[in-house]
Amino acid sequence: MEIDNTKNSSDKTVSASGDSDLIQVRAIISCSNCGYKKKFRNQFPRKDLELLTVAVKVFEWMVCDKCGDLLKLDLEFQV
């Protein structure tokens, strides 16, 4: 009977850890000069964190279509 309890509890732990492996990110892109603001949401596995790093480096050089000023990128994470 203890083995069954251990099996069931380990199954729950495995499935719960699969859900917690996802990181939810909200990106807010804004321009302080003209007031442009856009929000994006996405989620990805922790193992793909390097892909986020590449995307952030691309955002670093984005400029506003309306005024040509550099855009500001704010990231909000939910783990």
C-alpha positions in Angstrom: 0.0 0.0 0.0 2.8 2.5 0.7 4.3 1.7 -2.7 1.0 2.7 -4.4 0.9 5.9 -2.4 4.5 6.7 -3.4 3.7 5.9 -7.1 0.7 8.2 -7.1 2.4 11.0 -5.4 5.4 10.8 -7.7 3.1 10.9 -10.8 1.5 14.1 -9.5 4.9 15.6 -8.9 6.1 14.8 -12.4 3.0 16.3 -14.0 3.2 19.4 -11.7 6.8 19.9 -12.6 5.9 19.8 -16.3 3.5 22.8 -15.8 6.1 24.7 -13.8 8.6 24.3 -16.6 6.9 27.0 -18.6 7.8 30.6 -18.2 5.2 33.2 -19.1 6.5 36.5 -20.4 4.7 39.7 -21.2 6.7 42.2 -23.3 5.7 45.9 -23.4 7.2 47.9 -26.2 6.8 51.7 -25.9 8.1 54.9 -27.3 8.6 57.7 -24.8 8.6 60.3 -27.6 5.3 59.8 -29.4 3.4 57.5 -27.0 3.3 54.3 -29.0 2.7 51.2 -26.9 2.2 47.5 -27.8 1.9 44.5 -25.5 2.7 40.9 -26.3 2.3 37.7 -24.3 4.0 34.3 -24.8 5.2 31.3 -22.9 8.1 29.0 -23.4 10.0 26.1 -21.7 12.9 27.0 -19.4 15.2 25.1 -21.7 14.6 27.7 -24.4 15.7 30.7 -22.4 18.6 31.3 -24.8 16.0 32.1 -27.5 14.6 34.9 -25.4 18.1 36.3 -25.0 18.5 36.5 -28.8 15.1 38.2 -29.2 15.9 40.8 -26.5 19.2 41.7 -28.4 17.1 42.3 -31.5 14.7 44.5 -29.6 17.6 46.6 -28.3 18.0 48.2 -31.8 14.3 48.7 -32.7 13.2 52.2 -33.5 9.7 53.7 -33.7 8.1 53.9 -37.2 6.5 57.3 -36.4 9.3 59.3 -34.8 12.5 57.3 -35.2 13.3 57.2 -31.5 14.6 54.0 -29.9 11.8 51.8 -28.4 11.8 50.8 -24.8 11.3 47.1 -24.0 9.9 46.0 -20.6 9.6 42.3 -19.7 7.4 40.9 -17.0 8.0 37.2 -16.1 5.6 34.8 -14.3 7.3 31.5 -13.3 
